[in-house]
Amino acid sequence: MIEIKTKLRKWGNSFGIVVPQKAIEKAKAVQGQEITIFIQRHKPNLRKLFGAHKFSKPTEQLMKEMEEDLYND
């Protein structure tokens, strides 16, 4: 299976995609051959984009400290 990223484009009343020549050659596909396309919407991986933060204290402790700072003046 070959994975490529491409954009969906409007052609008249239809939509289409452009498959790069290199992908066609790698798949050994030819004109007129029936192929199957799997469509997956891109969802960004927030951990990849922003990274993961390691806290020095457990979440419960941080929440308790925040509540104390906010409500126990």
WOLIN-V673704 format. One record per helix or strand of 3 or more residues. SS is the DSSP state (2 for helix, 1 for strand). FROM is the first residue (numbers start at 1). LEN is the number of residues. If there is no record, write none. Layout:
{{SS FROM LEN} {SS FROM LEN}}
This chain:
{{1 9 3} {1 14 3} {2 21 7} {2 46 5} {2 59 13}}
